[in-house]
Amino acid sequence: MDEKHNDSTFSERRASRPYSIIVVGAGIGGLAIGLCMRKTGHDVRILERRHEITEVGAGIQIPPNASRILRRFGVLGEVMKYATVLERNSLRRWKDDEELGSVPLVPDIEENFGAPLAVIHRADLQRILLDAAIDCGCKILEDHEVVDIDKKFLPLTPSSVRRLLVRSRGVKTWMSADVILAADGMNSIVRRKMAIASGHDDQLVPAGELAYRFLLPREAIEHDEKAMALLSKNHGMRYMGPGGHIMAYPLRNNTLYNVVLVRKAESEQLQKITWTTRAKKEDIIKYYRGWCPIIHALISHVPGSGALETPMNNMPPLPTWVKGHIALAGDACHYMLPYVAQGAANALEDAGTLAMAFTCTDRIELALELYQFIRKHRSEWIQASATSNGYTLHLPDGEEQRRRDDSIRAANIGSGTNPDKWNDKKTREFMWHVDVMAETVNEFESLAREAGLKKT
Ligand SMILES: Cc1cc2nc3c(=O)[nH]c(=O)nc-3n(C[C@H](O)[C@H](O)[C@H](O)COP(=O)(O)OP(=O)(O)OC[C@H]3O[C@@H](n4cnc5c(N)ncnc54)[C@H](O)[C@@H]3O)c2cc1C
């Protein structure tokens, strides 16, 4: 077996020196970081501002670059009990449901990338990560909201930056650790405070798009033959149209159908840049009026309470992810549009990379610099791919759209590149093949030299 794919090479590695670590945020990113750091020997506390760790949301895709890391930290088996392996991905036109391409995923993906591609309910993934983190000894502190970081040391002695002001049950106290890993999401307070201290203008830029998400239980669509046909097949369905695209697939052993609809936002929606709210069913129906009957059918099953509505943003690359002994991770530093399904996968890469970096050296600054060196440029590239994919998927009908569709047809029979980056060979190679844990370990010496970093 290729050394890169020999999991024990990585899972048996231990921290050069165990540290006390605070992870901020118990989302997919924070839980994965806690798990990976604890499993390699550190003492881990995870602070979560919510009173209870639950996940709403809907489906999430676990691509090979993420499933490989889950496997090395011992949770992929449990994940796969709840996940669905998609057999094909179908690319279609919005108006007439014409299939432009259908890409096989089984067994090609696992064979080519050494790990499976699956989809899962977010709540299942979050629960599995939480249980695994608790089982291996992470302390999870709910109702612990980080409200500030100890700025006074920031510009002076970076090694002192490791205190957080935390509010719990209304009381604020300082908590400290050797290392702070902030995975507190796209509205990260740690990122904001680091930016203020460095004079950097930290801004999310509205992408002018939003996503609706809903799950259709089998019982709700049993009478609808077409919707049931979609539910019963393990196919990913991608519909492309002017100003929007739709991604849909079955979950939980074909008992739930997951639908994500992306569309252009109207001006007042552009202002709501941060939070997930609920959209009215009639607004969804109105926007997708001209789309093909199967889309109408799916939307007609949205419950009266509506669907989740999440505004889309762009996050300009940050000057740095690391300040002293604090590092950002997950959406906090590389929030990306979900158009290549890589946000959580990249947070898992952060977790794997951080854990490996601390097995290479006991110098905290060096480990965090190595983490940034391996991850920052890569995730910015993927962020940019996601943004440009939005442009491609949302083309209005016309000359450019016809060229896109011709290229998709050609790529389907093996010639040329697929303009949909998720389906494009080269982009897949980069997103799914690169093994960041292997890069961290194998190239520590040379990367440290290249980056001008001194070894322990
Ligand atoms: C429509 C849509 C579809 C997507 N599909 C995919 C997909 O198929 N595949 C994929 O890989 N990614 C996908 N993503 C992206 C993925 O959901 C995110 O990238 C990922 O969940 C980010 O995880 P995170 O842990 O970094 O952040 P979050 O999930 O935002 O977690 C942050 C946590 O920190 C907590 N927190 C925040 N502030 C504080 C504080 N001050 N103190 C303490 N705790 C705090 C929050 O309560 C939260 O629990 C999708 C995203 C969207 C919107």
The ligand as a Tripos MOL2 file, in Angstrom:
@<TRIPOS>MOLECULE
LIG
   53    58     1     0     0
SMALL
NO_CHARGES

@<TRIPOS>ATOM
      1 C1        -25.7330   25.2990    2.2140 C.3       1 LIG1
      2 C2        -24.4200   24.7590    2.6710 C.ar      1 LIG1
      3 C3        -23.9840   23.5070    2.2320 C.ar      1 LIG1
      4 C4        -22.7300   23.0090    2.6120 C.ar      1 LIG1
      5 N1        -22.3220   21.8000    2.1660 N.ar      1 LIG1
      6 C5        -21.0940   21.3320    2.5000 C.ar      1 LIG1
      7 C6        -20.6560   20.0400    2.0380 C.ar      1 LIG1
      8 O1        -21.3940   19.3290    1.3510 O.2       1 LIG1
      9 N2        -19.3970   19.6000    2.3950 N.ar      1 LIG1
     10 C7        -18.5610   20.3800    3.1690 C.ar      1 LIG1
     11 O2        -17.4300   19.9630    3.4490 O.2       1 LIG1
     12 N3        -18.9590   21.6000    3.6410 N.ar      1 LIG1
     13 C8        -20.2020   22.0740    3.3250 C.ar      1 LIG1
     14 N4        -20.6200   23.2830    3.8040 N.ar      1 LIG1
     15 C9        -19.7140   24.0600    4.6630 C.3       1 LIG1
     16 C10       -19.7130   23.5810    6.1100 C.3       1 LIG1
     17 O3        -21.0170   23.5110    6.5980 O.3       1 LIG1
     18 C11       -18.9000   24.5160    6.9780 C.3       1 LIG1
     19 O4        -17.6970   24.8390    6.3320 O.3       1 LIG1
     20 C12       -18.5610   23.8630    8.3090 C.3       1 LIG1
     21 O5        -19.7200   23.4170    8.9520 O.3       1 LIG1
     22 C13       -17.8090   24.8390    9.1970 C.3       1 LIG1
     23 O6        -17.5550   24.2470   10.4280 O.3       1 LIG1
     24 P1        -16.8570   25.0990   11.5820 P.3       1 LIG1
     25 O7        -16.7930   24.1680   12.7460 O.co2     1 LIG1
     26 O8        -15.6290   25.7320   11.0830 O.co2     1 LIG1
     27 O9        -17.8700   26.2910   11.8890 O.3       1 LIG1
     28 P2        -19.3370   26.2640   12.5030 P.3       1 LIG1
     29 O10       -20.0930   25.0840   12.0700 O.co2     1 LIG1
     30 O11       -19.9300   27.6040   12.2400 O.co2     1 LIG1
     31 O12       -19.0960   26.0940   14.0660 O.3       1 LIG1
     32 C14       -18.6460   27.1530   14.8800 C.3       1 LIG1
     33 C15       -19.0150   26.8200   16.3250 C.3       1 LIG1
     34 O13       -18.4350   27.7920   17.1800 O.3       1 LIG1
     35 C16       -19.4090   28.2290   18.1110 C.3       1 LIG1
     36 N5        -19.0360   29.5910   18.5070 N.ar      1 LIG1
     37 C17       -19.1290   30.7120   17.7380 C.ar      1 LIG1
     38 N6        -18.6790   31.7750   18.4210 N.ar      1 LIG1
     39 C18       -18.2920   31.3030   19.6170 C.ar      1 LIG1
     40 C19       -17.7220   31.9550   20.7720 C.ar      1 LIG1
     41 N7        -17.4850   33.2800   20.7850 N.pl3     1 LIG1
     42 N8        -17.4270   31.2060   21.8640 N.ar      1 LIG1
     43 C20       -17.6580   29.8470   21.8650 C.ar      1 LIG1
     44 N9        -18.2100   29.2030   20.8060 N.ar      1 LIG1
     45 C21       -18.4980   29.9310   19.7050 C.ar      1 LIG1
     46 C22       -20.7200   28.1470   17.3460 C.3       1 LIG1
     47 O14       -21.8330   28.1160   18.2140 O.3       1 LIG1
     48 C23       -20.5160   26.8610   16.5600 C.3       1 LIG1
     49 O15       -20.9020   25.7330   17.2980 O.3       1 LIG1
     50 C24       -21.8850   23.7890    3.4600 C.ar      1 LIG1
     51 C25       -22.3230   25.0350    3.9260 C.ar      1 LIG1
     52 C26       -23.5810   25.5150    3.5540 C.ar      1 LIG1
     53 C27       -24.0270   26.8580    4.0690 C.3       1 LIG1
@<TRIPOS>BOND
     1     1     2 1
     2     2     3 ar
     3     2    52 ar
     4     3     4 ar
     5     4     5 ar
     6     4    50 ar
     7     5     6 ar
     8     6     7 ar
     9     6    13 1
    10     7     8 2
    11     7     9 ar
    12     9    10 ar
    13    10    11 2
    14    10    12 ar
    15    12    13 ar
    16    13    14 ar
    17    14    15 1
    18    14    50 ar
    19    15    16 1
    20    16    17 1
    21    16    18 1
    22    18    19 1
    23    18    20 1
    24    20    21 1
    25    20    22 1
    26    22    23 1
    27    23    24 1
    28    24    25 2
    29    24    26 1
    30    24    27 1
    31    27    28 1
    32    28    29 2
    33    28    30 1
    34    28    31 1
    35    31    32 1
    36    32    33 1
    37    33    34 1
    38    33    48 1
    39    34    35 1
    40    35    36 1
    41    35    46 1
    42    36    37 ar
    43    36    45 ar
    44    37    38 ar
    45    38    39 ar
    46    39    40 ar
    47    39    45 ar
    48    40    41 1
    49    40    42 ar
    50    42    43 ar
    51    43    44 ar
    52    44    45 ar
    53    46    47 1
    54    46    48 1
    55    48    49 1
    56    50    51 ar
    57    51    52 ar
    58    52    53 1
@<TRIPOS>SUBSTRUCTURE
     1 LIG1         1 GROUP 0 **** ****
